[in-house]
Amino acid sequence: MFYFVILDDDTLCNINMNKSLEKIFNKYEMDAVVALNATEPREVIEYCSRNSSRNNIYLLDVDIKNSINGIDVAGIIREIDANAYIVFISAHPEYIMPSLKTKVFDYLIKPVAIETLAKCITSIHRDFLKINNKVTNFIAIKSGFNVYNLSEDEITYFEKYGHVLVVHTISGQIESSESLENIQNKIDKNKFFRCHKSYIVNILHISKIDFSNNIVYLKNGESCTVSKRCKKELKSICGII
């Protein structure tokens, strides 16, 4: 999840930036939210102090009518959160050189077209995945006349129910005629585990394992059965001795 923070003392610019970000999130299906839309530097500094562990992206106006400007705010952010992404947005290109000392990711000149903003944000996303070595795989699931291209991360588990394959995701269920064996050939073996003849579970979504009753509980409250022969391997995968 990415958390965006906007700082601009122009309320209208703030509103427009918020709308543009929402459109970009939807278009590129980004797991992101605008966490703060601020007109005062103090609000941003307080947010940063409380939330430095998040994947934060700061969009800061440089020329703010305040005792400190956007570059000053960026310097404070950088002291608190060394990994934050900072993007300056300004009508003044002359501030580009002074901004470099804050390890800025980009400098966008107002007015910012949504295409320019989208290019910047998708570049940040690619940079984040590269640094953190996180590559999301997608699985094509055929359901009737439709084909769903699902991210592995959004799939909680696969369930074989009679002749129907039920794909459980964080946003709902999809029914398919595919077999679990075919699914096993598609998925990342480091993320998924076949814990039962009727279930393949996403390890990342496991919250608790009840080995006495052979049940795996997921973070969304759902559960799967674990076969006796799979218990030992599942313990090992989850780091349970």
N, C-alpha and C positions, 0 to 999 in steps of 0.2 A: 504494500500500500504506500502510495506517495501522498504527502501532505503539502499542499501549496499555501503559501503565505503571500498576500498582496499588500504592498505598502505604497499608497499614493494619496497625497493630500487633496486631490481632485476627486470628489465623490462620484462624478459621472464617469471618469476614467476607471475607477474601481468597479463600478457596476458593469461597464462594458467588458473589462478584463475578466470578471467573474463569468459573464455569459459566454465569452469566447472559450474559456477553459472548459466549461461544461460541454460545449459542442465538441471540443477536441477529445475529451474523455470518452464521450459517447461514440464518436467516429472511430477511434482507435481502440475502443474497448479497454481503456486503461483502468487499472485498479487505483483510483486517485480521488481526492476530495479537496475542496478549498477549505482549509482548516481555520483560516483567519483572513478577514478582509479589513485592513486597518488604514486609518488616516493619520495616526500618531505613531512616531517611532517607539514611544514607550510601550505600546501594545505589542509590537513585534519583539522587542527585547524581553518582555515578560513571557511571551509565548516560547521563545527560544530557551529561556532559562528553565522552563517547565518540561519542554518536550524535545530535548536535544538527542534523545535516543531514536527518534522517528526518522524516516526517510524524507527529510524536509527539502522543499524547493522554494526559495525566496525570490519573488519578483519585486524588485525595489525601484521606486522612482528616485532619481538622484537629487534633483533640485526640489527639496521639500522646504516649505516655509516654516522652519522650526530652528531651534538652537543647534540641532545636529542634522546633517543631511544624510542621504542614502548611503554614501560611501562610509560615513562614520558608523552608521547602523551595521553595515556589512562587516566592518572591522570588529565590532562587538560580537556579532554572530560567529565570526570565524574563531574568536577566542573561546567561545562556549562550545561550538559544534564544528569541528574541523572537517567533517564529511558532508556538510550541507552544500547543496547546489545554490549558487547565487547568480541571478540574472538581473542586470541593470536595465531599466527602461527609462529613457530620457529624450527630451527634445534638444538636448545639448551635446553634440558629438565631442566638444572640447574636453569633456570629463572622461573620455575613454582612457587616456594614459594614466591619470590618477587612480582609476578604478582597478588597474591591473594588480596592484599590491594586495588586493583582497582575494586573490585566486578566484576571479569571476569566470563563470562558464561562458557567458555571452553578454553582449551589449546591444540592445535593440533600440532603434531610433523611433520616436513617436512621429506620427501615428503608426501603430504597429498593425499590419495586416494580419488577419487570422492565419493565413498560409505561412507567414514568417514565424508567427508564434508557434504554430504546429510543428514546423521544422525544428525549432529550438527544443521543444519539449520531447519530441521523438528522439532527438539526438541525445538528450539527457537520459532517456529511458535506455537507449542502446549502450550508453556509457556505463550506466549503473549495472546492467546485466553483464557486461564485459568484465567490470571490476569485481563483481561478486560471483562471477562464473555461474550465473543462473540462466539456463536456457530452457524455455518452456516448450515442451513437445505438444503437438496436437494430434488428436485421433479422430478419424472420420467414422461416424456411426450412421449407418443407413436405417431409416425408420420409415417404412412405407415407400412413398415416392420422394421423400426428403432425405438429404444427407446433412448431418450436423457435424461441424468441425469444432470439436471440443478441446479445450485446454486440459491437459492431464491434472493440473492443479485444482480445477474446479470439480473434478469427478471424485466423489467420496467413496463409492464402491459399485461393483457390478454384481447383479443378482440374477441367477437363472431361476425363473419361476415357471415350471412346466416347460412349454416350448418357447417361452418368451424370455428375452434378455431385457432386464430392467437396468438402465444406467441411472444411478442416483447421483445428482449433482447438487451443488450448493444452492441452485436456483430452481430445482424441480427434478422431474423424472422423464426419461425418454425410453420408449419401448422399441425393441428391435428383434429381428429374427436371427441375428448372429449368434454363434456359439461362444462359450467361454474360452474354448481352445483357440478360436480365431482371434479373440481379444487378447489372449496371452501373447500372441505373436506380434501384436501392435504396441503394447505398452512398455514403459520403462521398468525393467525388472528391479531397479533400485528404489522405485517409488511404490510399486504395487506388490501385493503378496496374495497368493491363492490360499486362503485359510480354510477352505472347505470346498467340496465338490460343486457347491452352488454359489460360492462367494469369492470375489477377488476384492480385496480392500486396499484403499490408498493409505499407506503407512503414515503419511503426514497428517491425516485427519483422525488418527486414533487418539482418544483421550484417556482410555483406561481399558485394561484387560482383566477379566474375571476368569482366571484359569480353573477355578474350582467348578464353575458352571459352564465353562467353554463358551464364553461370550466376549466379543470385542465391542466396546462402546466408542462411538464417534463423537466428535466435538459438537455436532448438531443435535445430539440426543438419540440418533438412530443406533442400531446395533446389528452385528453379524454373528453367525455361529462359527466356532473354531473346532475343527475336527481333532480328535485325540492325536492322530499321527502328525499334525502340523504344529502342535503346541510347543515342542522343543525348538523347532526352527524359528517360530515367531518370537519366542523368548530371546533367542540369540540376536535376532534382527533388532529387537527393541532394547537390547542391552540389559536384559533381565537375567540374573544368574539363578 
